[in-house]
Structures are given as C-alpha cells and as structure tokens.
Amino acid sequence: MAKKSKNVKGAGSSTIVTNKKARHDFFIEDKFEAGMVLQGWEVKSLRAGKVQIVDSYVFIKDGEAYVSNLMITPLGTASTHIHPEPTRVRKLLMHRNELDQLLGAVERKGYTLLALSLYWKFGKVKCEIALAKGKQQHDKRAADKDRDWKREKARQIFQLLLT
C-alpha cells in the first residue's frame, strides 16, 4: 500500500489576512470558526491576497451571521458580465448552537463580534470570529507598556548573552 503524501493540497491551513488592530482595541474572550459564502471572483481575489479585514465586523440578523465591511478588491481580469461589489455583506456559515451562544452574549452582556482572520482550511475559506469587549484608553496604554517592557527585557538578555 502506498504512503499518503504529507504535502496534500489543502491539508493544512494558511492565513490569508489577520486583523492586528482588533487585538489592540479589544479584549478577546472567545473564538469561533465560520465558513463564508463567496462568489467566484472573490475566491480568486483572496488567492491573490487582495483583501482588507481591519474595519470589518460581524452581526447577527434573523438567526444568521453576516460579516460587513470586509473589503475584497476585484482583480482586473474579472469577467465583463459580473459587476463586483467589494464591500458587500457576506453570509457566514455556523452551527445553530454557536449562533445562539453568540447572540446571547451580544444582546445580554454587551460583547462585540469581530472578524479576526481569514484562512484556507482544506481548500475552503474560513473566518475566525472573536467575541470581544472594547478596551478603554488606559487598558491600551498598559498593554503597550507591557509589550515594550518585554521587548526591552529580551534585548537586555540578548546583550548579556553576547558579553
């Protein structure tokens, strides 16, 4: 029996884009994975890396999740009979119990839903959704201070190792 190849196309996951601003502006409480309903030109643009996720957010309407402000720039070689809309609202595919959990947290506890990243998983585009609470200005300053201290500490340790 032949061995299976480790480099099977789509076997791993590779990141398309991440929302770095979200981790700075919000406390991430929980993460969920959702599939996305996309058109053909959108998939081609994602493969080319023409996407912006910074200002995107997730909302729930009529028991279904949608992502808004996700900018997928159409390629110049798009078909002439299709009129692409870069920032259209895209449907997310999730299990009912996950949707109910998210809806309860957003309505009762004041959480926000964000799109953290887009990535490929077994040839399909997945969206990582975060259940998050907003940070105050002093929280952001404390996080920046901690990050700077860790960076400085690593430099000092490196200098000690060199001497």
Backbone bond lengths (Angstrom), bond angles and torsions (degrees), N, CA, C in turn:
res aa  C-N    CA-C-N  psi(-1)  N-CA   C-N-CA  omega(-1)  CA-C   N-CA-C  phi
1 M - - - 1.432 - - 1.524 108.62 -
2 A 1.308 116.95 135.18 1.463 122.03 -177.24 1.523 110.79 -76.76
3 K 1.326 114.67 146.78 1.459 119.17 177.25 1.519 109.96 -76.66
4 K 1.326 114.84 148.16 1.467 119.26 176.53 1.524 108.65 -78.72
5 S 1.299 115.37 141.10 1.457 120.77 178.95 1.521 110.44 -71.81
6 K 1.330 116.03 138.58 1.463 119.46 178.67 1.515 111.74 -76.49
7 N 1.312 117.88 -21.59 1.457 121.90 -177.72 1.518 111.35 -97.89
8 V 1.304 117.11 51.04 1.456 121.51 178.55 1.518 108.17 -73.32
9 K 1.317 116.18 133.40 1.461 120.03 -178.65 1.525 109.46 -63.38
10 G 1.326 116.09 126.72 1.464 120.83 178.32 1.516 113.56 85.77
11 A 1.312 118.40 1.30 1.456 119.98 -177.13 1.521 112.02 -71.97
12 G 1.316 117.48 -32.65 1.458 120.80 179.40 1.515 110.59 -101.30
13 S 1.302 115.61 -173.03 1.451 118.98 174.59 1.515 108.89 -120.75
14 S 1.310 116.19 137.44 1.455 119.84 177.99 1.526 108.31 -129.21
15 T 1.297 116.01 137.24 1.447 122.29 -174.82 1.521 110.69 -77.57
16 I 1.317 115.35 135.28 1.456 121.82 175.40 1.527 108.94 -90.57
17 V 1.345 116.34 -52.03 1.463 121.65 -179.06 1.522 109.15 -155.86
18 T 1.344 116.40 148.05 1.462 120.88 176.65 1.524 109.41 -124.43
19 N 1.319 115.56 153.95 1.458 122.82 179.24 1.528 108.03 -101.62
20 K 1.336 117.34 89.64 1.462 121.85 -177.30 1.525 111.46 -71.58
21 K 1.319 116.50 -29.54 1.467 121.19 -178.78 1.529 111.03 -65.41
22 A 1.319 117.74 -30.80 1.462 121.62 -177.91 1.523 111.30 -63.85
23 R 1.307 117.96 -39.29 1.464 120.70 -179.79 1.530 111.55 -70.08
24 H 1.309 117.10 -25.15 1.462 120.92 177.68 1.527 111.29 -80.45
25 D 1.329 117.40 -36.26 1.469 121.73 -173.51 1.524 114.28 -93.58
26 F 1.333 118.42 -13.06 1.459 121.27 -173.88 1.526 111.35 -137.39
27 F 1.344 115.38 152.31 1.459 122.12 167.33 1.525 106.69 -87.48
28 I 1.329 117.76 119.82 1.462 122.12 -178.88 1.524 107.93 -85.23
29 E 1.322 116.81 116.93 1.463 121.93 -178.78 1.530 112.20 -91.76
30 D 1.334 116.65 -46.89 1.457 120.79 -175.62 1.520 108.75 -148.33
31 K 1.344 116.87 154.51 1.461 121.87 -179.93 1.517 109.93 -124.34
32 F 1.328 115.52 146.81 1.456 122.38 177.77 1.516 108.81 -135.31
33 E 1.323 115.66 154.97 1.458 121.68 176.84 1.520 108.56 -110.32
34 A 1.342 115.73 134.82 1.458 120.16 179.80 1.521 109.04 -137.32
35 G 1.330 115.29 145.21 1.452 120.56 172.24 1.520 109.11 -81.28
36 M 1.324 116.66 166.34 1.458 120.27 -179.62 1.521 110.02 -127.05
37 V 1.339 116.01 142.98 1.459 121.76 174.01 1.526 106.29 -91.31
38 L 1.326 116.49 113.45 1.459 121.99 -175.89 1.514 111.15 -125.05
39 Q 1.329 115.34 158.87 1.455 121.72 172.76 1.521 108.33 -94.66
40 G 1.327 116.38 167.08 1.465 120.70 -175.62 1.510 113.94 -60.18
41 W 1.320 117.63 -43.26 1.463 120.53 -178.90 1.528 111.39 -65.69
42 E 1.343 116.49 -29.30 1.458 120.22 178.94 1.528 110.95 -69.36
43 V 1.311 116.84 -39.34 1.462 120.49 179.14 1.524 110.15 -65.10
44 K 1.334 116.43 -40.87 1.464 120.01 178.14 1.520 111.04 -63.42
45 S 1.323 116.80 -40.99 1.463 120.72 178.76 1.524 111.16 -66.80
46 L 1.337 117.20 -37.57 1.460 120.19 176.99 1.525 110.88 -64.06
47 R 1.322 117.20 -40.04 1.461 120.26 177.81 1.529 110.92 -62.92
48 A 1.347 116.12 -31.96 1.468 120.69 177.96 1.529 111.86 -83.06
49 G 1.344 117.52 -7.91 1.458 121.33 177.24 1.517 114.24 81.76
50 K 1.324 118.18 21.82 1.461 121.70 -177.80 1.519 110.12 -94.79
51 V 1.342 116.49 73.72 1.455 121.47 -177.17 1.525 109.74 -146.36
52 Q 1.348 115.71 145.24 1.460 122.82 174.09 1.517 107.79 -126.37
53 I 1.331 116.54 131.02 1.459 121.09 -175.71 1.530 111.89 -119.42
54 V 1.327 118.10 -0.03 1.466 122.45 -169.82 1.523 113.14 -58.71
55 D 1.306 119.44 -49.12 1.464 122.07 -175.45 1.521 113.50 -95.25
56 S 1.308 118.05 12.54 1.462 120.05 -176.21 1.524 111.55 -80.35
57 Y 1.307 115.28 152.90 1.454 121.85 176.91 1.523 108.65 -146.14
58 V 1.319 115.53 163.51 1.462 122.22 -177.68 1.521 108.05 -114.36
59 F 1.333 116.33 139.10 1.456 120.67 174.67 1.520 109.02 -135.45
60 I 1.328 114.45 157.64 1.462 120.62 -179.65 1.514 108.36 -114.68
61 K 1.336 115.77 126.32 1.456 121.85 -179.12 1.522 108.08 -137.14
62 D 1.316 116.22 128.83 1.476 122.69 179.74 1.527 111.91 54.92
63 G 1.314 116.96 37.59 1.460 121.37 176.59 1.513 114.49 75.72
64 E 1.342 118.22 14.57 1.454 121.59 178.19 1.521 109.39 -129.44
65 A 1.324 117.13 148.63 1.460 122.17 -177.96 1.526 109.72 -97.13
66 Y 1.325 115.20 141.25 1.458 122.84 178.52 1.514 108.90 -134.83
67 V 1.330 115.91 150.03 1.461 121.12 174.12 1.532 107.58 -112.42
68 S 1.332 114.87 134.84 1.454 121.14 -177.56 1.519 109.62 -121.94
69 N 1.318 116.78 157.15 1.468 124.77 179.64 1.521 113.22 62.92
70 L 1.302 117.90 23.26 1.460 122.02 173.67 1.523 106.32 -88.14
71 M 1.316 116.15 110.18 1.462 121.66 -172.58 1.515 110.49 -91.50
72 I 1.336 116.79 110.78 1.460 122.25 174.33 1.529 106.27 -112.43
73 T 1.314 115.98 109.52 1.462 121.57 -177.14 1.519 109.52 -77.94
74 P 1.343 116.88 127.20 1.461 118.71 179.84 1.530 111.79 -69.88
75 L 1.309 115.33 147.94 1.458 120.76 177.07 1.523 109.56 -72.17
76 G 1.303 116.30 156.61 1.455 120.60 178.64 1.518 112.50 -69.32
77 T 1.324 116.79 -19.61 1.464 121.00 -178.35 1.522 112.14 -94.97
78 A 1.347 116.58 21.33 1.465 119.51 -179.70 1.525 109.94 -66.60
79 S 1.297 115.39 156.71 1.455 121.25 -178.32 1.527 110.99 -63.55
80 T 1.314 116.61 150.83 1.468 120.89 -178.02 1.522 112.91 -78.32
81 H 1.315 118.77 -21.94 1.464 120.38 -178.15 1.532 112.95 -89.64
82 I 1.322 117.17 -0.76 1.468 121.75 177.33 1.520 108.18 -110.86
83 H 1.326 116.53 132.85 1.457 121.79 176.81 1.527 107.61 -107.24
84 P 1.325 117.32 93.53 1.464 120.16 -174.34 1.527 112.54 -69.43
85 E 1.334 115.08 140.95 1.458 122.27 175.46 1.532 106.84 -113.11
86 P 1.341 118.55 109.21 1.465 121.53 -172.00 1.531 114.93 -64.29
87 T 1.326 118.84 -33.33 1.469 120.01 -174.08 1.519 112.78 -113.03
88 R 1.303 117.23 31.54 1.466 118.54 -179.10 1.531 110.88 -67.10
89 V 1.320 115.82 158.97 1.465 121.16 177.82 1.528 107.82 -77.46
90 R 1.334 116.15 127.77 1.464 120.94 -177.33 1.528 110.27 -113.56
91 K 1.314 114.97 138.51 1.464 121.03 -178.19 1.529 109.83 -79.12
92 L 1.335 114.86 141.68 1.459 121.54 175.66 1.516 109.30 -107.16
93 L 1.304 116.76 144.48 1.461 122.80 -177.64 1.525 109.13 -106.37
94 M 1.344 115.27 114.05 1.463 121.15 -178.48 1.521 109.64 -139.00
95 H 1.326 115.95 162.99 1.448 121.45 175.93 1.529 110.12 -73.90
96 R 1.306 117.08 151.90 1.461 122.41 -176.71 1.530 111.85 -60.06
97 N 1.347 117.69 -41.94 1.470 119.24 -178.70 1.528 111.59 -66.38
98 E 1.329 118.27 -33.68 1.463 121.01 175.47 1.529 110.69 -67.11
99 L 1.326 116.38 -42.56 1.467 120.29 178.50 1.528 111.22 -62.30
100 D 1.324 116.33 -42.16 1.469 120.04 178.78 1.525 111.28 -63.51
101 Q 1.320 116.53 -40.13 1.460 121.28 178.70 1.530 110.45 -63.86
102 L 1.329 117.04 -44.42 1.464 121.15 179.44 1.525 111.39 -65.60
103 L 1.315 116.47 -43.23 1.461 120.86 -179.05 1.522 110.74 -62.00
104 G 1.326 117.59 -42.64 1.455 121.28 178.58 1.520 112.22 -63.05
105 A 1.325 116.86 -42.05 1.466 120.38 -179.36 1.519 111.69 -68.19
106 V 1.317 117.36 -38.83 1.462 120.50 -178.16 1.523 110.72 -71.22
107 E 1.320 117.24 -42.84 1.468 120.13 -176.35 1.517 112.88 -75.94
108 R 1.316 118.59 -42.12 1.463 121.37 -172.71 1.524 113.90 -92.46
109 K 1.310 117.79 -37.64 1.459 120.46 -171.08 1.528 113.89 -104.72
110 G 1.319 118.37 -4.23 1.457 120.65 176.55 1.517 115.46 77.98
111 Y 1.305 117.85 28.41 1.453 121.17 177.43 1.530 110.39 -82.40
112 T 1.334 115.31 165.74 1.452 123.58 176.44 1.518 108.21 -119.72
113 L 1.323 116.96 147.68 1.455 121.77 176.41 1.525 109.09 -106.01
114 L 1.318 116.31 127.53 1.459 122.13 -178.54 1.512 110.55 -126.06
115 A 1.316 115.95 153.31 1.459 121.71 170.60 1.524 107.08 -92.66
116 L 1.326 116.96 114.87 1.467 121.45 -178.06 1.523 112.78 -85.61
117 S 1.329 116.51 -42.64 1.457 118.57 -177.66 1.519 110.60 -159.37
118 L 1.322 114.61 161.63 1.464 123.39 171.42 1.517 106.82 -119.35
119 Y 1.322 116.77 139.31 1.452 119.84 -179.76 1.522 109.79 -153.99
120 W 1.323 115.06 163.15 1.459 122.24 177.04 1.518 108.85 -92.15
121 K 1.323 116.02 136.25 1.458 120.97 174.53 1.522 107.47 -141.10
122 F 1.308 116.30 111.69 1.458 123.22 -177.93 1.527 111.66 53.64
123 G 1.326 116.56 42.10 1.456 121.32 176.56 1.522 114.94 80.58
124 K 1.306 117.87 3.32 1.468 122.45 179.87 1.526 108.70 -114.38
125 V 1.328 115.97 149.92 1.463 120.86 177.51 1.519 108.49 -86.74
126 K 1.315 115.61 127.72 1.461 121.44 178.23 1.524 108.75 -118.44
127 C 1.326 115.28 149.23 1.452 122.19 178.69 1.526 107.56 -118.33
128 E 1.325 116.72 127.56 1.458 120.60 176.53 1.525 107.74 -91.45
129 I 1.329 115.41 119.75 1.460 122.05 -177.25 1.519 108.62 -105.02
130 A 1.330 115.84 140.30 1.463 120.62 179.64 1.515 110.00 -117.34
131 L 1.316 115.12 137.65 1.459 122.75 170.20 1.520 104.80 -92.93
132 A 1.339 117.37 114.18 1.458 120.29 -168.42 1.520 112.47 -136.09
133 K 1.331 114.51 156.96 1.466 122.60 172.41 1.512 107.75 -117.05
134 G 1.319 116.47 143.03 1.459 121.08 -178.43 1.513 112.60 -69.38
135 K 1.332 115.98 147.49 1.456 122.22 177.07 1.524 109.11 -93.77
136 Q 1.314 115.51 145.50 1.458 121.26 171.05 1.529 108.20 -81.77
137 Q 1.328 116.56 167.60 1.462 120.96 -177.89 1.534 111.93 -60.51
138 H 1.337 117.14 -40.23 1.469 119.14 -179.72 1.524 111.71 -67.70
139 D 1.330 117.95 -29.96 1.467 120.61 176.36 1.527 110.42 -66.98
140 K 1.323 115.87 -39.72 1.465 119.87 179.38 1.528 110.22 -65.40
141 R 1.335 116.50 -41.12 1.462 120.05 179.20 1.529 111.16 -63.40
142 A 1.324 116.51 -41.53 1.468 120.42 179.44 1.530 110.68 -64.51
143 A 1.324 117.02 -40.10 1.466 120.52 178.64 1.526 110.38 -65.30
144 D 1.339 117.06 -41.65 1.467 120.53 177.77 1.525 110.95 -63.59
145 K 1.342 116.27 -40.61 1.456 120.88 179.98 1.532 110.61 -63.87
146 D 1.330 117.10 -43.52 1.469 121.17 178.15 1.524 111.03 -62.51
147 R 1.321 116.67 -43.38 1.461 121.00 -179.52 1.535 110.34 -63.20
148 D 1.336 116.55 -44.51 1.461 120.11 179.16 1.529 111.64 -63.76
149 W 1.336 116.89 -39.00 1.459 120.38 179.27 1.530 110.85 -65.51
150 K 1.317 117.39 -41.88 1.472 120.18 178.64 1.525 110.40 -62.73
151 R 1.323 116.36 -40.38 1.463 120.83 178.94 1.530 110.27 -64.07
152 E 1.330 116.69 -45.50 1.466 121.20 -179.93 1.531 111.27 -65.05
153 K 1.335 116.37 -39.58 1.461 121.12 178.67 1.536 110.55 -62.96
154 A 1.342 116.41 -41.45 1.464 120.25 178.52 1.526 110.56 -64.34
155 R 1.340 117.90 -38.47 1.467 120.89 177.41 1.530 110.98 -63.45
156 Q 1.332 115.82 -44.00 1.456 119.32 -178.86 1.519 111.87 -64.71
157 I 1.317 116.48 -40.48 1.478 120.04 178.09 1.520 109.83 -64.48
158 F 1.323 117.08 -41.47 1.459 121.26 178.72 1.516 110.66 -62.06
159 Q 1.337 117.42 -42.08 1.463 121.75 178.03 1.523 111.53 -62.62
160 L 1.344 116.40 -40.86 1.470 120.35 178.03 1.522 111.33 -64.36
161 L 1.312 117.70 -36.79 1.457 121.11 179.78 1.519 111.29 -69.80
162 L 1.313 117.10 -32.28 1.469 120.42 179.61 1.518 112.61 -72.61
163 T 1.327 117.37 -30.31 1.474 119.97 -177.25 1.506 112.62 -87.63
